[in-house]
């Protein structure tokens, strides 16, 4: 689908949205509302990003989506509560602490915690 966004056509965003809806439709019975700029705006942003000839976009994932994955560098935004838990030591029996652990162990070499 990224190839669709990279095309110079003015309709690339709408074409990509339609292809995305069709792809989701093969796996889900979810009904999508009619195409609207509020839904396609993130695709416009992504298209602008791709226009800058960046080799690979950076994925933004939830901890649950990232589980089992690994990257060279990872950035994690921690709440004050999570920072306090990290400072006092994580408890493996606490599910919130396990989430922090997963987030911070996805990097091969560098973790940036904000």
N, CA, C and O atoms as CSV, one atom per row, in Angstrom:
chain,resi,resn,atom,element,x,y,z
A,1,UNK,N,N,0.808,-1.196,0.000
A,1,UNK,CA,C,0.000,0.000,0.000
A,1,UNK,C,C,0.852,1.262,0.000
A,1,UNK,O,O,0.424,2.314,-0.475
A,2,UNK,N,N,2.058,1.144,0.536
A,2,UNK,CA,C,2.927,2.315,0.504
A,2,UNK,C,C,3.247,2.716,-0.925
A,2,UNK,O,O,3.433,3.899,-1.211
A,3,UNK,N,N,3.314,1.743,-1.825
A,3,UNK,CA,C,3.562,2.067,-3.232
A,3,UNK,C,C,2.431,2.914,-3.810
A,3,UNK,O,O,2.667,3.795,-4.637
A,4,UNK,N,N,1.198,2.642,-3.368
A,4,UNK,CA,C,0.065,3.457,-3.830
A,4,UNK,C,C,0.229,4.906,-3.383
A,4,UNK,O,O,-0.056,5.830,-4.144
A,5,UNK,N,N,0.687,5.102,-2.152
A,5,UNK,CA,C,0.864,6.462,-1.635
A,5,UNK,C,C,2.005,7.196,-2.322
A,5,UNK,O,O,1.994,8.423,-2.426
A,6,UNK,N,N,2.979,6.446,-2.785
A,6,UNK,CA,C,4.138,7.075,-3.425
A,6,UNK,C,C,3.851,7.574,-4.839
A,6,UNK,O,O,4.648,8.328,-5.397
A,7,UNK,N,N,2.732,7.168,-5.423
A,7,UNK,CA,C,2.432,7.614,-6.788
A,7,UNK,C,C,2.135,9.108,-6.778
A,7,UNK,O,O,1.608,9.628,-5.795
A,8,UNK,N,N,2.469,9.805,-7.868
A,8,UNK,CA,C,2.264,11.254,-7.901
A,8,UNK,C,C,0.807,11.682,-8.123
A,8,UNK,O,O,0.500,12.872,-8.046
A,9,UNK,N,N,-0.076,10.748,-8.390
A,9,UNK,CA,C,-1.471,11.093,-8.669
A,9,UNK,C,C,-2.120,11.792,-7.482
A,9,UNK,O,O,-1.850,11.456,-6.329
A,10,UNK,N,N,-2.975,12.765,-7.772
A,10,UNK,CA,C,-3.685,13.496,-6.717
A,10,UNK,C,C,-4.656,12.586,-5.973
A,10,UNK,O,O,-5.034,12.871,-4.837
A,11,UNK,N,N,-5.054,11.500,-6.611
A,11,UNK,CA,C,-6.020,10.583,-6.003
A,11,UNK,C,C,-5.345,9.476,-5.190
A,11,UNK,O,O,-6.019,8.552,-4.736
A,12,UNK,N,N,-4.029,9.555,-5.002
A,12,UNK,CA,C,-3.295,8.479,-4.331
A,12,UNK,C,C,-3.814,8.199,-2.922
A,12,UNK,O,O,-3.916,7.040,-2.521
A,13,UNK,N,N,-4.141,9.238,-2.176
A,13,UNK,CA,C,-4.618,9.041,-0.799
A,13,UNK,C,C,-5.959,8.310,-0.807
A,13,UNK,O,O,-6.153,7.369,-0.037
A,14,UNK,N,N,-6.876,8.730,-1.660
A,14,UNK,CA,C,-8.178,8.070,-1.722
A,14,UNK,C,C,-8.053,6.632,-2.218
A,14,UNK,O,O,-8.732,5.735,-1.719
A,15,UNK,N,N,-7.183,6.419,-3.203
A,15,UNK,CA,C,-6.965,5.065,-3.721
A,15,UNK,C,C,-6.389,4.171,-2.627
A,15,UNK,O,O,-6.793,3.017,-2.486
A,16,UNK,N,N,-5.456,4.702,-1.863
A,16,UNK,CA,C,-4.857,3.940,-0.771
A,16,UNK,C,C,-5.891,3.629,0.302
A,16,UNK,O,O,-5.936,2.512,0.818
A,17,UNK,N,N,-6.725,4.615,0.643
A,17,UNK,CA,C,-7.785,4.388,1.635
A,17,UNK,C,C,-8.709,3.276,1.172
A,17,UNK,O,O,-9.036,2.377,1.947
A,18,UNK,N,N,-9.134,3.326,-0.085
A,18,UNK,CA,C,-10.033,2.299,-0.620
A,18,UNK,C,C,-9.381,0.918,-0.593
A,18,UNK,O,O,-10.040,-0.076,-0.287
A,19,UNK,N,N,-8.077,0.856,-0.917
A,19,UNK,CA,C,-7.358,-0.416,-0.878
A,19,UNK,C,C,-7.234,-0.926,0.556
A,19,UNK,O,O,-7.328,-2.129,0.800
A,20,UNK,N,N,-7.026,-0.024,1.493
A,20,UNK,CA,C,-6.942,-0.395,2.901
A,20,UNK,C,C,-8.268,-0.950,3.401
A,20,UNK,O,O,-8.300,-1.965,4.096
A,21,UNK,N,N,-9.357,-0.285,3.048
A,21,UNK,CA,C,-10.696,-0.761,3.436
A,21,UNK,C,C,-10.953,-2.138,2.824
A,21,UNK,O,O,-11.487,-3.022,3.494
A,22,UNK,N,N,-10.581,-2.323,1.565
A,22,UNK,CA,C,-10.777,-3.616,0.906
A,22,UNK,C,C,-9.947,-4.709,1.585
A,22,UNK,O,O,-10.424,-5.829,1.769
A,23,UNK,N,N,-8.704,-4.381,1.957
A,23,UNK,CA,C,-7.838,-5.363,2.615
A,23,UNK,C,C,-8.394,-5.762,3.973
A,23,UNK,O,O,-8.411,-6.944,4.315
A,24,UNK,N,N,-8.846,-4.792,4.743
A,24,UNK,CA,C,-9.434,-5.095,6.053
A,24,UNK,C,C,-10.710,-5.915,5.864
A,24,UNK,O,O,-11.015,-6.801,6.663
A,25,UNK,N,N,-11.451,-5.609,4.797
A,25,UNK,CA,C,-12.689,-6.336,4.517
A,25,UNK,C,C,-12.486,-7.811,4.247
A,25,UNK,O,O,-13.415,-8.600,4.417
A,26,UNK,N,N,-11.278,-8.206,3.825
A,26,UNK,CA,C,-11.014,-9.632,3.598
A,26,UNK,C,C,-10.817,-10.387,4.906
A,26,UNK,O,O,-10.908,-11.614,4.936
A,27,UNK,N,N,-10.548,-9.658,5.988
A,27,UNK,CA,C,-10.282,-10.282,7.286
A,27,UNK,C,C,-11.325,-9.966,8.345
A,27,UNK,O,O,-11.341,-10.594,9.404
A,28,UNK,N,N,-12.193,-9.005,8.075
A,28,UNK,CA,C,-13.129,-8.534,9.091
A,28,UNK,C,C,-14.480,-8.219,8.454
A,28,UNK,O,O,-14.571,-7.884,7.273
A,29,UNK,N,N,-15.509,-8.335,9.260
A,29,UNK,CA,C,-16.853,-7.985,8.787
A,29,UNK,C,C,-17.197,-6.538,9.132
A,29,UNK,O,O,-18.332,-6.100,8.942
A,30,UNK,N,N,-16.217,-5.806,9.637
A,30,UNK,CA,C,-16.444,-4.418,10.051
A,30,UNK,C,C,-16.893,-3.574,8.861
A,30,UNK,O,O,-16.332,-3.684,7.771
A,31,UNK,N,N,-17.890,-2.743,9.070
A,31,UNK,CA,C,-18.339,-1.803,8.052
A,31,UNK,C,C,-17.645,-0.466,8.270
A,31,UNK,O,O,-17.627,0.055,9.385
A,32,UNK,N,N,-17.080,0.082,7.217
A,32,UNK,CA,C,-16.436,1.377,7.291
A,32,UNK,C,C,-17.407,2.458,6.850
A,32,UNK,O,O,-18.238,2.238,5.969
A,33,UNK,N,N,-17.296,3.622,7.465
A,33,UNK,CA,C,-18.078,4.770,7.021
A,33,UNK,C,C,-17.538,5.232,5.674
A,33,UNK,O,O,-16.458,4.822,5.250
A,34,UNK,N,N,-18.296,6.083,5.015
A,34,UNK,CA,C,-17.843,6.633,3.737
A,34,UNK,C,C,-16.528,7.376,3.933
A,34,UNK,O,O,-16.268,7.910,5.011
A,35,UNK,N,N,-15.709,7.411,2.905
A,35,UNK,CA,C,-14.421,8.091,2.964
A,35,UNK,C,C,-14.618,9.542,3.395
A,35,UNK,O,O,-15.528,10.221,2.920
A,36,UNK,N,N,-13.762,10.007,4.293
A,36,UNK,CA,C,-13.875,11.359,4.840
A,36,UNK,C,C,-12.460,11.849,5.120
A,36,UNK,O,O,-11.577,11.055,5.446
A,37,UNK,N,N,-12.245,13.146,4.992
A,37,UNK,CA,C,-10.891,13.681,5.201
A,37,UNK,C,C,-10.357,13.386,6.593
A,37,UNK,O,O,-9.143,13.274,6.769
A,38,UNK,N,N,-11.228,13.258,7.586
A,38,UNK,CA,C,-10.765,12.942,8.942
A,38,UNK,C,C,-10.121,11.557,8.990
A,38,UNK,O,O,-9.236,11.314,9.811
A,39,UNK,N,N,-10.561,10.644,8.111
A,39,UNK,CA,C,-10.000,9.294,8.073
A,39,UNK,C,C,-8.768,9.232,7.177
A,39,UNK,O,O,-7.848,8.456,7.440
A,40,UNK,N,N,-8.743,10.029,6.138
A,40,UNK,CA,C,-7.634,9.970,5.186
A,40,UNK,C,C,-6.487,10.911,5.546
A,40,UNK,O,O,-5.409,10.820,4.959
A,41,UNK,N,N,-6.702,11.799,6.490
A,41,UNK,CA,C,-5.656,12.757,6.885
A,41,UNK,C,C,-4.360,12.069,7.317
A,41,UNK,O,O,-3.288,12.532,6.927
A,42,UNK,N,N,-4.403,10.975,8.113
A,42,UNK,CA,C,-3.145,10.297,8.460
A,42,UNK,C,C,-2.419,9.755,7.225
A,42,UNK,O,O,-1.189,9.701,7.199
A,43,UNK,N,N,-3.173,9.361,6.217
A,43,UNK,CA,C,-2.529,8.890,4.993
A,43,UNK,C,C,-1.840,10.045,4.265
A,43,UNK,O,O,-0.782,9.857,3.665
A,44,UNK,N,N,-2.435,11.235,4.315
A,44,UNK,CA,C,-1.792,12.410,3.720
A,44,UNK,C,C,-0.478,12.716,4.438
A,44,UNK,O,O,0.525,13.049,3.808
A,45,UNK,N,N,-0.501,12.597,5.766
A,45,UNK,CA,C,0.710,12.820,6.545
A,45,UNK,C,C,1.778,11.793,6.166
A,45,UNK,O,O,2.941,12.142,5.960
A,46,UNK,N,N,1.377,10.533,6.077
A,46,UNK,CA,C,2.317,9.474,5.708
A,46,UNK,C,C,2.856,9.698,4.299
A,46,UNK,O,O,4.040,9.472,4.048
A,47,UNK,N,N,2.004,10.136,3.382
A,47,UNK,CA,C,2.450,10.408,2.015
A,47,UNK,C,C,3.521,11.510,2.015
A,47,UNK,O,O,4.525,11.404,1.311
A,48,UNK,N,N,3.303,12.553,2.797
A,48,UNK,CA,C,4.295,13.611,2.901
A,48,UNK,C,C,5.612,13.094,3.447
A,48,UNK,O,O,6.685,13.504,3.003
A,49,UNK,N,N,5.525,12.205,4.398
A,49,UNK,CA,C,6.722,11.595,4.972
A,49,UNK,C,C,7.457,10.781,3.914
A,49,UNK,O,O,8.681,10.857,3.808
A,50,UNK,N,N,6.716,10.005,3.134
A,50,UNK,CA,C,7.315,9.170,2.098
A,50,UNK,C,C,7.916,10.011,0.982
A,50,UNK,O,O,8.900,9.604,0.364
A,51,UNK,N,N,7.337,11.185,0.716
A,51,UNK,CA,C,7.851,12.077,-0.321
A,51,UNK,C,C,9.255,12.585,-0.006
A,51,UNK,O,O,9.984,13.007,-0.903
A,52,UNK,N,N,9.629,12.542,1.267
A,52,UNK,CA,C,10.959,13.017,1.655
A,52,UNK,C,C,12.040,11.973,1.396
A,52,UNK,O,O,13.197,12.158,1.771
A,53,UNK,N,N,11.648,10.865,0.747
A,53,UNK,CA,C,12.578,9.787,0.394
A,53,UNK,C,C,13.262,9.176,1.608
A,53,UNK,O,O,14.445,8.843,1.555
A,54,UNK,N,N,12.538,9.032,2.675
A,54,UNK,CA,C,13.064,8.357,3.855
A,54,UNK,C,C,13.024,6.855,3.573
A,54,UNK,O,O,12.016,6.331,3.101
A,55,UNK,N,N,14.109,6.184,3.860
A,55,UNK,CA,C,14.214,4.761,3.521
A,55,UNK,C,C,13.138,3.925,4.207
A,55,UNK,O,O,12.502,3.087,3.569
A,56,UNK,N,N,12.934,4.148,5.493
A,56,UNK,CA,C,11.967,3.346,6.241
A,56,UNK,C,C,11.236,4.208,7.244
A,56,UNK,O,O,11.870,4.894,8.046
A,57,UNK,N,N,9.905,4.188,7.216
A,57,UNK,CA,C,9.178,4.917,8.259
A,57,UNK,C,C,9.387,4.247,9.624
A,57,UNK,O,O,9.632,3.044,9.705
A,58,UNK,N,N,9.289,5.028,10.670
A,58,UNK,CA,C,9.434,4.502,12.027
A,58,UNK,C,C,8.065,4.057,12.508
A,58,UNK,O,O,7.127,4.854,12.512
A,59,UNK,N,N,7.929,2.796,12.916
A,59,UNK,CA,C,6.621,2.341,13.375
A,59,UNK,C,C,6.292,2.882,14.765
A,59,UNK,O,O,7.164,2.943,15.633
A,60,UNK,N,N,5.061,3.266,14.970
A,60,UNK,CA,C,4.576,3.641,16.287
A,60,UNK,C,C,3.651,2.528,16.740
A,60,UNK,O,O,2.585,2.333,16.156
A,61,UNK,N,N,4.041,1.800,17.766
A,61,UNK,CA,C,3.304,0.616,18.181
A,61,UNK,C,C,2.939,0.674,19.653
A,61,UNK,O,O,3.584,1.360,20.446
A,62,UNK,N,N,1.903,-0.051,19.996
A,62,UNK,CA,C,1.613,-0.255,21.403
A,62,UNK,C,C,2.556,-1.329,21.919
A,62,UNK,O,O,3.179,-2.044,21.134
A,63,UNK,N,N,2.661,-1.442,23.225
A,63,UNK,CA,C,3.508,-2.473,23.818
A,63,UNK,C,C,3.028,-3.850,23.382
A,63,UNK,O,O,3.837,-4.743,23.132
A,64,UNK,N,N,1.716,-4.023,23.291
A,64,UNK,CA,C,1.171,-5.325,22.912
A,64,UNK,C,C,1.527,-5.668,21.466
A,64,UNK,O,O,1.793,-6.830,21.159
A,65,UNK,N,N,1.535,-4.683,20.580
A,65,UNK,CA,C,1.913,-4.915,19.189
A,65,UNK,C,C,3.403,-5.202,19.066
A,65,UNK,O,O,3.818,-5.953,18.184
A,66,UNK,N,N,4.203,-4.618,19.932
A,66,UNK,CA,C,5.655,-4.754,19.852
A,66,UNK,C,C,6.170,-6.038,20.490
A,66,UNK,O,O,7.326,-6.408,20.287
A,67,UNK,N,N,5.331,-6.716,21.252
A,67,UNK,CA,C,5.768,-7.919,21.961
A,67,UNK,C,C,6.311,-8.939,20.970
A,67,UNK,O,O,5.666,-9.265,19.974
A,68,UNK,N,N,7.504,-9.434,21.262
A,68,UNK,CA,C,8.142,-10.408,20.393
A,68,UNK,C,C,8.966,-9.778,19.282
A,68,UNK,O,O,9.671,-10.489,18.566
A,69,UNK,N,N,8.895,-8.459,19.118
A,69,UNK,CA,C,9.667,-7.755,18.084
A,69,UNK,C,C,10.915,-7.136,18.707
A,69,UNK,O,O,11.042,-7.041,19.928
A,70,UNK,N,N,11.830,-6.718,17.838
A,70,UNK,CA,C,13.061,-6.122,18.324
A,70,UNK,C,C,13.570,-5.118,17.289
A,70,UNK,O,O,13.479,-5.363,16.086
A,71,UNK,N,N,14.107,-3.984,17.759
A,71,UNK,CA,C,14.666,-2.949,16.900
A,71,UNK,C,C,16.004,-2.521,17.464
A,71,UNK,O,O,16.299,-2.775,18.632
A,72,UNK,N,N,16.814,-1.875,16.647
A,72,UNK,CA,C,18.103,-1.372,17.128
A,72,UNK,C,C,17.914,-0.348,18.237
A,72,UNK,O,O,18.620,-0.377,19.245
A,73,UNK,N,N,16.961,0.556,18.050
A,73,UNK,CA,C,16.690,1.598,19.037
A,73,UNK,C,C,15.185,1.711,19.252
A,73,UNK,O,O,14.396,1.526,18.325
A,74,UNK,N,N,14.804,2.015,20.484
A,74,UNK,CA,C,13.390,2.127,20.845
A,74,UNK,C,C,13.208,3.369,21.710
A,74,UNK,O,O,14.019,3.643,22.595
A,75,UNK,N,N,12.145,4.113,21.450
A,75,UNK,CA,C,11.764,5.237,22.294
A,75,UNK,C,C,10.486,4.894,23.034
A,75,UNK,O,O,9.536,4.392,22.434
A,76,UNK,N,N,10.453,5.158,24.322
A,76,UNK,CA,C,9.306,4.819,25.163
A,76,UNK,C,C,8.907,6.042,25.975
A,76,UNK,O,O,9.761,6.687,26.583
A,77,UNK,N,N,7.632,6.364,25.990
A,77,UNK,CA,C,7.121,7.474,26.792
A,77,UNK,C,C,6.523,6.899,28.075
A,77,UNK,O,O,5.509,6.201,28.037
A,78,UNK,N,N,7.151,7.193,29.196
A,78,UNK,CA,C,6.704,6.656,30.486
A,78,UNK,C,C,5.943,7.709,31.290
A,78,UNK,O,O,6.277,8.894,31.267
A,79,UNK,N,N,4.922,7.252,31.993
A,79,UNK,CA,C,4.192,8.135,32.905
A,79,UNK,C,C,4.996,8.267,34.195
A,79,UNK,O,O,5.961,7.535,34.411
A,80,UNK,N,N,4.596,9.192,35.037
A,80,UNK,CA,C,5.262,9.369,36.336
A,80,UNK,C,C,5.139,8.099,37.174
A,80,UNK,O,O,6.080,7.718,37.870
A,81,UNK,N,N,3.989,7.451,37.110
A,81,UNK,CA,C,3.777,6.207,37.861
A,81,UNK,C,C,4.713,5.113,37.366
A,81,UNK,O,O,5.280,4.367,38.163
A,82,UNK,N,N,4.872,5.019,36.057
A,82,UNK,CA,C,5.763,4.005,35.491
A,82,UNK,C,C,7.220,4.284,35.855
A,82,UNK,O,O,7.984,3.359,36.135
A,83,UNK,N,N,7.597,5.550,35.849
A,83,UNK,CA,C,8.962,5.917,36.251
A,83,UNK,C,C,9.225,5.537,37.712
A,83,UNK,O,O,10.301,5.043,38.051
A,84,UNK,N,N,8.236,5.772,38.564
A,84,UNK,CA,C,8.374,5.430,39.985
A,84,UNK,C,C,8.501,3.918,40.162
A,84,UNK,O,O,9.310,3.448,40.961
A,85,UNK,N,N,7.703,3.162,39.417
A,85,UNK,CA,C,7.781,1.704,39.494
A,85,UNK,C,C,9.143,1.218,39.034
A,85,UNK,O,O,9.710,0.300,39.626
A,86,UNK,N,N,9.663,1.818,37.997
A,86,UNK,CA,C,10.972,1.443,37.479
A,86,UNK,C,C,12.067,1.769,38.493
A,86,UNK,O,O,13.005,0.992,38.674
A,87,UNK,N,N,11.944,2.909,39.144
A,87,UNK,CA,C,12.944,3.333,40.132
A,87,UNK,C,C,12.955,2.425,41.355
A,87,UNK,O,O,14.008,2.177,41.942
A,88,UNK,N,N,11.776,1.927,41.739
A,88,UNK,CA,C,11.696,1.085,42.936
A,88,UNK,C,C,11.861,-0.398,42.624
A,88,UNK,O,O,11.970,-1.215,43.539
A,89,UNK,N,N,11.880,-0.749,41.358
A,89,UNK,CA,C,12.050,-2.163,40.968
A,89,UNK,C,C,10.735,-2.752,40.481
A,89,UNK,O,O,9.694,-2.582,41.116
A,90,UNK,N,N,10.790,-3.435,39.370
A,90,UNK,CA,C,9.580,-4.014,38.778
A,90,UNK,C,C,9.245,-5.348,39.428
A,90,UNK,O,O,10.132,-6.144,39.735
A,91,UNK,N,N,7.971,-5.577,39.629
A,91,UNK,CA,C,7.465,-6.820,40.202
A,91,UNK,C,C,6.891,-7.671,39.074
A,91,UNK,O,O,5.903,-7.268,38.458
A,92,UNK,N,N,7.474,-8.834,38.780
A,92,UNK,CA,C,6.985,-9.649,37.674
A,92,UNK,C,C,5.544,-10.126,37.838
A,92,UNK,O,O,4.918,-10.540,36.863
A,93,UNK,N,N,5.012,-10.073,39.057
A,93,UNK,CA,C,3.622,-10.483,39.289
A,93,UNK,C,C,2.633,-9.369,38.928
A,93,UNK,O,O,1.432,-9.622,38.819
A,94,UNK,N,N,3.126,-8.145,38.741
A,94,UNK,CA,C,2.281,-6.995,38.438
A,94,UNK,C,C,2.202,-6.823,36.913
A,94,UNK,O,O,3.223,-6.629,36.254
A,95,UNK,N,N,0.987,-6.894,36.363
A,95,UNK,CA,C,0.837,-6.822,34.898
A,95,UNK,C,C,1.299,-5.481,34.339
A,95,UNK,O,O,1.843,-5.433,33.236
A,96,UNK,N,N,1.095,-4.394,35.074
A,96,UNK,CA,C,1.572,-3.088,34.609
A,96,UNK,C,C,3.105,-3.034,34.562
A,96,UNK,O,O,3.681,-2.396,33.681
A,97,UNK,N,N,3.741,-3.692,35.493
A,97,UNK,CA,C,5.199,-3.743,35.503
A,97,UNK,C,C,5.716,-4.604,34.354
A,97,UNK,O,O,6.764,-4.308,33.780
A,98,UNK,N,N,4.986,-5.668,34.017
A,98,UNK,CA,C,5.390,-6.505,32.876
A,98,UNK,C,C,5.302,-5.721,31.567
A,98,UNK,O,O,6.115,-5.923,30.665
A,99,UNK,N,N,4.319,-4.832,31.463
A,99,UNK,CA,C,4.187,-3.987,30.266
A,99,UNK,C,C,5.404,-3.067,30.140
A,99,UNK,O,O,5.950,-2.900,29.049
A,100,UNK,N,N,5.820,-2.479,31.246
A,100,UNK,CA,C,7.008,-1.621,31.241
A,100,UNK,C,C,8.229,-2.431,30.802
A,100,UNK,O,O,9.036,-1.971,29.994
A,101,UNK,N,N,8.348,-3.628,31.340
A,101,UNK,CA,C,9.473,-4.495,30.991
A,101,UNK,C,C,9.501,-4.787,29.492
A,101,UNK,O,O,10.550,-4.680,28.857
A,102,UNK,N,N,8.352,-5.155,28.927
A,102,UNK,CA,C,8.283,-5.447,27.495
A,102,UNK,C,C,8.694,-4.222,26.689
A,102,UNK,O,O,9.478,-4.335,25.746
A,103,UNK,N,N,8.175,-3.055,27.049
A,103,UNK,CA,C,8.482,-1.826,26.307
A,103,UNK,C,C,9.986,-1.538,26.313
A,103,UNK,O,O,10.553,-1.146,25.293
A,104,UNK,N,N,10.613,-1.731,27.451
A,104,UNK,CA,C,12.020,-1.358,27.592
A,104,UNK,C,C,12.994,-2.418,27.087
A,104,UNK,O,O,14.194,-2.160,26.992
A,105,UNK,N,N,12.494,-3.593,26.767
A,105,UNK,CA,C,13.398,-4.660,26.313
A,105,UNK,C,C,13.234,-4.972,24.830
A,105,UNK,O,O,13.662,-6.037,24.384
A,106,UNK,N,N,12.631,-4.080,24.058
A,106,UNK,CA,C,12.474,-4.298,22.613
A,106,UNK,C,C,13.692,-3.828,21.830
A,106,UNK,O,O,13.809,-4.130,20.642
A,107,UNK,N,N,14.594,-3.101,22.464
A,107,UNK,CA,C,15.755,-2.536,21.772
A,107,UNK,C,C,16.949,-3.486,21.832
A,107,UNK,O,O,17.204,-4.134,22.848
A,108,UNK,N,N,17.678,-3.549,20.705
A,108,UNK,CA,C,18.930,-4.332,20.689
A,108,UNK,C,C,20.041,-3.556,21.369
A,108,UNK,O,O,20.890,-4.146,22.037
A,109,UNK,N,N,20.045,-2.225,21.208
A,109,UNK,CA,C,21.166,-1.475,21.770
A,109,UNK,C,C,20.788,-0.192,22.503
A,109,UNK,O,O,21.439,0.155,23.489
A,110,UNK,N,N,19.745,0.532,22.050
A,110,UNK,CA,C,19.479,1.849,22.629
A,110,UNK,C,C,18.002,2.006,23.005
A,110,UNK,O,O,17.110,1.737,22.200
A,111,UNK,N,N,17.768,2.445,24.235
A,111,UNK,CA,C,16.416,2.772,24.691
A,111,UNK,C,C,16.417,4.228,25.113
A,111,UNK,O,O,17.275,4.663,25.881
A,112,UNK,N,N,15.456,4.974,24.608
A,112,UNK,CA,C,15.269,6.360,25.028
A,112,UNK,C,C,13.924,6.408,25.739
A,112,UNK,O,O,12.882,6.199,25.119
A,113,UNK,N,N,13.947,6.680,27.025
A,113,UNK,CA,C,12.715,6.757,27.819
A,113,UNK,C,C,12.426,8.220,28.109
A,113,UNK,O,O,13.262,8.930,28.667
A,114,UNK,N,N,11.248,8.658,27.727
A,114,UNK,CA,C,10.850,10.037,27.933
A,114,UNK,C,C,9.884,10.137,29.076
A,114,UNK,O,O,9.429,11.232,29.407
